[in-house]
């Protein structure tokens, strides 16, 4: 692809990153390889939502500016590290997707096998330990992760997504944040069901063979667990989320079904203080943790409200 086309693409994908709320203000940076082998990148201190031709410049593989106004992105060392470690890629997108970053701040790993299509095409998303932004330390810290993953989170910082071109790198970024949103929503609703280990390995091996991926990962497609981490092959949250896994129970109580008539409010009050009465054991439910017993007064209040509604002809009468 010619440099003119690559410039147009970079501007378009920078705008998309802003429009999709994957970054704000002066956050983030993008780069891609030119046919010459040099690197086209965004400059430091530019708003990606309003990126123009004047905000792009060209550097060589050592980071020396060749063309353009201003200075290269402050994260250039990180971009160059990606190209050094992955000769198969042609683009890098760094953004600050809010939900994904929130996972790192909450110390909840996204290196889990939850969504089949994500395991198939992307594998898992690891988190790199914190390092100061824009430093050689950070660039060096991501190197081993870059060799094996196309989407990486940096603790308290943001995401680095790689691809053969800008479209692929952007799609990996979108997939990461979409996965974070679904996982967070499932956690809020009560828990996350991870894929059974055998299915996760099957999907990942199939994806590596069908769609490719990092060369180091593809080379492990036929390994017993492919390139998946132990969190996926020794699943703690499969079918029934465990509090120590990715999806601890939220203890939500949306509704309750009872097997006997409720007390009247008068009976409940006459029974005396709740603390002085032994709690009734709740009925066992297969595959779910037992809920704490409800108070008799709470049951009675619900019953009284239902009776009042019935007496008036039902809701909306």
N, C-alpha and C positions, 0 to 999 in steps of 0.2 A: 504494500500500500504506500502511496506517495505521501510525502510530508504534509502537503496541503490537506489531504483527507484525514490524516492523523490529528492535525490541529483542530479541524472541525469536530472530530469525534471527541477530543478531550474537552472542548468547550461544552459540548452537548452533555457529556456524562458528568461534568462538574455541576452543571445546572440541575441535572436529575438528582444528584446526591443532595443538593439543597432542597429541591422540591419534595423529595421523599423523606426529608427530615433526618437524613443520615449524618448531617453535620450542620453547623450554624456559624454565622459570622465569618471569621478568618480561619476557622478550623479546616483540617484536612489538606491533602495534596494528592496529585495524580502524576503519573509518569508513564511513558511508553518508549520502546526502542524504535529508533529511526532505521531506515534501510542501510544507512552508513554505519550503524552500530552505536552511534551517539544516543543520548537520552534527551527526549523532549519532556519538560516538566513544568509544573506551575511555579510561579515565583513566590517568594515570601511575602506575607501580609496582604494577600488579595482575597476578596470575597468570592467564594465559588459560585454563589447564586448569580453573580453579575460578571463572571469571568469573560474576558475578551481576548482577542488576539494579542494585545499588548501585555497580557499577564503570563505569556508563555515564553520560555527561553530554552536554549539548548546547551547541554554540558557534555563533556566527554566522560568516559567511564571512570576517570579518576576524580570527577567532580569539578573540573575546571570549566568555567563559563566560556562558551564559544560565541553565542549569539543571544541577543535579547536585552531588554532593559531590566534593571533591578537585580536582586540577588536570588539565587535558587532557593527553593523551599528549605526550611530549617531541618527537615527530616530527610534531606538528600542522602545522608549516610545509610539510612535504613533502606531506601530504595536501591542504592547501589549494592548493598549486601544481598538483597533479594535476587538481583540479576547475576551476581557472582555465584550464588549457591544454586540457581536454577536456570541453566542455559536454555531450557525448554519454554520459558515464559517470555512474554513480550510486553506486559503491562503490570503496573502496581497501583492499587487504589488504597489510600489511607483515609479513614473517616472516623467519626465518633458516634456510631449508632447508639442511641441512648439506652435502650433496654439491654443490649448486649454488654455495654459498659457497666450497667447497673449490676449485672450478674457478677462481674469481677469485684465490685465494691462490696456486694453482699457475701462474697467468698463462696459462691455457688458455681460449680464447674459446668461448662457447656460441652465438655468432652464426654458426652453420653449418647447412647443410641436410642432415640425416641421416635423420630419420624422416618419411615422407610425410604421415602424419596431422597431425604437428605443423606442418610447412610449410603444409599446407592451412588449418589453423585458427588458428595463432598466428604463423606466420612464423619469425623468429629471435629469440633473446634476447640483447640487447646488454649490455655491461658499462660502467657509468659510472665514471669515474675517482674515486679516493678523495677524500672530504671528511668532515670531522668530523660525527658523528651529531648530529642535532637542530639544525643551524645553517641560517641563511639561504643560506649558500654551497652546502650540499647540495641544498636545495630548488631553488635556481636552476640547479644543475648538471643536475638530472634533467629540467628543462622541455623541452629539445629532443627528448629520448628519449621522453617521455610523449606528445608529439604524434604519434609514428609507431609506438609499440609498446604492447601490452597487458601485457607481462611484461618486467621490467627487473631486472638485477642491479646492485648497488652494490659496488664493490671492497671486500673484507674486511668487509662489513657485512651485507647481506641482499638480499631481493627486494622489489620493489614490483609488485603485480599489480592491474590495473584491470578493471572490468567494468560492464555496465549495472546489475548488482545484485550482492549479496554472493555469490550462488551462482556467477555467472560469474567474478568475481574470484578466488574460492577455486579453481574449476576450473582457471584459468590458472596458479595457484600449484602445484597438484598436477601439472599437465602439465609445468611447468618442472622440477620435482624428478624426475619419472619419466623425463624425457628425460636429465637429468644421470646418473641411475642406469644407464640403458641404455648411454649413451655411455661412462661410466667402465668398465662391465663389458666392453664391446667393446675398449676400450683395454687392459684387463688381459689379454684373450685374444689380443691381438696387433695390433689396428688397427681403425680405423673407416672403413667404406666410405661416402663421402658420395654424395648423389644426383647424377647427371649434371646439368650446368647446365640443359639444355633441359627436363628433367623437373621440376627444382626450380621454374623459372619458370612452367611450365604449371600445376603444382599450386598455386602461390601465387596466380596470376591467377584460377584457378578458385575458390579459397577466398575471396578478397576479394569476388568477385562473388556467390558463393552465401551466405557467412556474414557478410560485412561485416568491419568492423574499424575501426581509427582512421581518421577521415575523410581525413587526409593520405595514408594508405596506400591507401585505396580509390580515391582520385583517380589513383593511379598503376597501377591494375590492368591497363591496356592498354599501359603503357610496355614497351619491349623487355625489361627485366629485372624488371618489376613494382616492388616495393619492396625487393627483395633486395639485400644487400651484395655487394661484389665477391668475398668469400670463397665465396659460393655460385655465382656465375656464372663464376668462373675456378677451379673446383674443383681443389685440389691432392691430394685423397685419393680421388677417384672410382675405385672398383673395386680400386685397389692403393694403400693408404695410404702416404703419403710421410712421412719422418721430420720434415719441417718443417710438416706439416699437423696436423689435430686428432688423428690416430691414429698416432703413431709405433710402430714395431714393438717388441714386448716381448721378442723373441728367445727365445720359449718353445720348448722341445724336448720334445714329448710322446711321440714315438715315432720310430723310424728304420727304414726299409726298405732292405735291402742287396741288391745284385745278384750277389754272389759269396759263397762260403763264408767264414765267419769263421775267423781264425787260432785255433790252440790257444793256451792260456796259455803253454805252453812255447815255442812258435814266437815269440810276441810278445816274451817276455823275451829269447830268444836273439838277436832282431833288434837289440838294443842300445837305448840311450837314445832316446826319441822326438825330442828336440831335434836329434839328429844325423841323422835320417832325413828325406828330402824329403817334404812333405805331398802326398798324392794330391788331385788336383782333384776336387771333388764333381760329380756329374752335374747338368747344367743342368735347371732346372725352370721351365716357362713360367709367367709372372705372379707369381713370388715370388723374393725375394732368396735367394742361395745361402747355405747354412749352412756354418759352418767345418768342416773335416774332423775326424772323430772319431779318437781315439787308438786304436792297435792294441790296447793293453792293455785299454782300456775295452771294445772289441768282444770281446776274448777272455774277459774276466770275465763279460760277459753270456752268452756262449756256454756257459761252464762252468756257470753257474747254470741255464740252460735244460736242459743235459744232466743235471744232478743231479736236477732236477724230473722229467724224463722217466724217469730210472732208477727213481724212487720211485713211478711210476704217475701223475704229474701232480699239480697243486695240489689240496689237500683230500683226498689219499689217506689 
